[in-house]
């Protein structure tokens, strides 16, 4: 879990090269989503495990104060690029499913929110990082 939080923190604090690109945002603000599927290899319990990864990219309005998608009302929202990164692999007889969602604003170099859940037969782990002004 500590490694997961560290990875999430890096996502929240590292400015992507495309953050201020007008061409990037004009392409992504077309109302369509993009799905990418991959074969996945991860090390777990000292062995390489194979699985599937799906990355879903979409832009949407986001309420920075409430830290949720803006679905209705006249609240002030900001456009974000959302990535839902879904990974699934088996360790012996049981599956791991990991979903990480990150919300990158059109304006500004850092993610507003990153949330991740890990589900397997031993239980569920959940971590969420929220950017408030200039702190996580």
Helices and strands as residue ranges (DSSP letters): H 2-13, H 22-28, E 34-44, E 47-63, E 68-69, E 78-91, E 94-105, E 111-120, E 123-130
